[in-house]
Amino acid sequence: MSTAARRSRRRALLVSHHPARELRTARRWAREGDDVTVALLDAAVACARPGHVDGPALRAARADGVRVLAHDAALARRGLRAPVTEVEVCDTETLAVLVAEEAEAVVWL
């Protein structure tokens, strides 16, 4: 099916570890016209640390229109008080609303 004929979807991608590959997937979906939100959970929030090796993948995803959330509890567990500006810090309730109400398709990797 061509991109023009494809119906866009609201997608949520929940990422627990090693986010670079999943951010590439999110970028592809966004370039195909989907509204994509990536939620960084657990160890994946490490890429929100300034200078992290996956920082370029995070910035590229944002540049392609991917919304990136970082779970506040996961950030706190890692002592990360000042994440990079490319992420929005969110609480558990925000994640629950994303999964239960906002997204049409949810994938947890």
Helices and strands as residue ranges (DSSP letters): E 10-15, H 20-31, E 35-40, G 42-48, H 55-63, E 67-71, H 72-77, E 88-90, H 92-97, I 98-102, E 105-108
